[in-house]
Amino acid sequence: MKTLRNREATSQELQETLALILKYHGTIPNKLGIRVNPEFYKYSEVLMRLCRHPNTNKKLIIDFDRALEKKNPEYIREINDALTKGLNSLGV
């Protein structure tokens, strides 16, 4: 997360950080009934920070989104919503 907060981190550093997140923390805990697990909001923040980072690119965003959805099919809708919010926050 430190790399995502660092506005001077390169695309390569972002890619390495996202790979580590997926490797060690890629699985979101199960939903609590119909509600998302509170841990999901950390992943939502990662998506938001990734979208807003000055050195990100569409490949990083799409690859992370797809990998997260593949590992967590139960959360596809919520991941898409978080990604949409992140992209909309750019104001482009």
Secondary structure, DSSP 8 states (H G I E B T S, - for coil): -HHHH-TT--HHHHHHHHHHHHHHH-S----BTTB--TTHHHHHHHHHHHHH-TT--HHHHHHHHHHHHHH-GGGHHHHHHHHHHHHHTT--
